[in-house]
Amino acid sequence: MITEYDFELPRGYVDANGNVHRKGKMRLATAGDEISATRDPRVLSNPSYLTVVVLAKVITEMEGMEAIVPNIVERFFTADLAFLQDMYQRINDVEPPTMTVVCPKCGEVHEVPINFTREG
């Protein structure tokens, strides 16, 4: 069973030194991740902050960064945040993430796994 997925952000996180970080990994969420996020004081005072706290828990790596914490996630560009929210929904769904595609040569329809990296 796959529990961690690679991704590449559409824009990338720009750190204080101007370095852009695009590639990372996200793991499947646990019930504990979501429960502890709802108890976070920032979420209690602003429920829309839940997404930021949960993503900080499940993003396990970003290239060239030591750790991902909520104050980093809140500085992601909105396109990247939307991308990560979509990815979170897809990988934590009951079914593994797939996409319906049509073969350009034969016209057959196939279900293929989604690869969140650009190379895939």
N, C-alpha and C positions, 0 to 999 in steps of 0.2 A: 504494500500500500504506500502510495506517495503521500508524504506529510509536509513536504516543503517544495515550494515552486519558485523558479527563477522569474525575474521580471526586468524590464527595461522601461524606465519612465519616459513619457513622450517629451518632456521638457528637461527635467532633471533638477535636483536640489542644488542650489548655489550656496556654498558655505561662506563664512566670513572672509576667507582669503580669495574668493572668486572662483574656487574650484567647483566644477559641475560633477555631480554624482548621479548616475542614471541606473546602473545595474544593482540589483539586490535580490533578496530572497524573502519570501513570506511563508510562514508555516500555517497549518490549519489551526483554527481557534479552538480553545477548550471552553467548557462551561465556566470554568474558573476565570478565564480571561474576561468574559462578558460580565460575570457577577462582580468581580473586583472593580471593573471599570465603572459600573453603576454606583459604586460606593465612593468613588474618587471625589474629593471635595470640589474640584473644578467642574465635574459633571453635575453634582448636586446643585451647584449655583447656576449652571448653564448647560442644560441637557444636550444642546447641539454639540458640545465638546466631547460627547461619547465616542464619536467616530475617531477623533484624534487620539484619545487614550487607547482605544482598542487597536488601532493601527500601530501605535508605538509598541504594543505588546507582541503583535504577531509578525512585524517586520524584524527578521533575525539578522539581516546584514544589509549594508549599503556599501558599495565599493569605496575604500579609502576612509571609512568612518568607524570609530570605535564602538559607538552605541547609538541606538535610535531612541529618543525620548520625546514626550509630547511637544515640548517647545520646538523641536526640529520639525515634527510633522506639521505643526501649525504654520510653518514657514514654507511648506511646499506650495508650488503654483497650483491654482485651482484645477487645471487640466490633469496634473499628476495626482491630486487628491481624488478626483473623479475616477481616474484610471485605477487607483488602488482600491477604492470602494467597490468598483465593479469586479475587480479581481477577487477581493475578499468574498463577495457574494457568490461568485462562480466556484471558487475552490471549496467553500464551506457548504455548498449545496450537497444534497444527498448523492447525486450522480457526479462522476468525474467530469470536469469541464471539457466539452466537445463542441465542435462546430460542424454544421452541414455544409459540404462543399460539392461542387460539380467538377468532374474531371474534364479539363479542356480538350482532351483528345477523344475520349469515348462518350462523354456526356453522362456517365454514370454518377449517381449521387452517393456520397460516402459520409460517414461520421468520423471525424478525425480529432485527436486530442488538441486542445488549445495550448500553444506555446506562447508565453508572454514576452519572449525576447524577440528582437528584430531579426536575428539571424534565422529563426525558425520559420 
